[in-house]
Amino acid sequence: MPYIIIPDRPHRFGKTRSEHEYNIRRDWGCQTLKDGQLDKCKFLEKRCGSKKSYFDQSEIDKVK
């Protein structure tokens, strides 16, 4: 059976990478980013605004 993808529906973990991380930590008790990486991710989200909402690990690691 084919899957139906609804792009306008918000993801249950949130729209941004930092929201995903926060909800994964809260719900499952684990983390995918270190605390420093999470801070860098939040910085990128603020700097880029609504242009891009999800950043790859390599983009986060480039922030100094």
Secondary structure, 3 states (H helix, E strand, C coil): CCCCCCCCCCCCCCCCHHHHHHHHHHHHCCCCCCHHHHHHHHHHHHHHCCCCCCCCHHHHHCCC
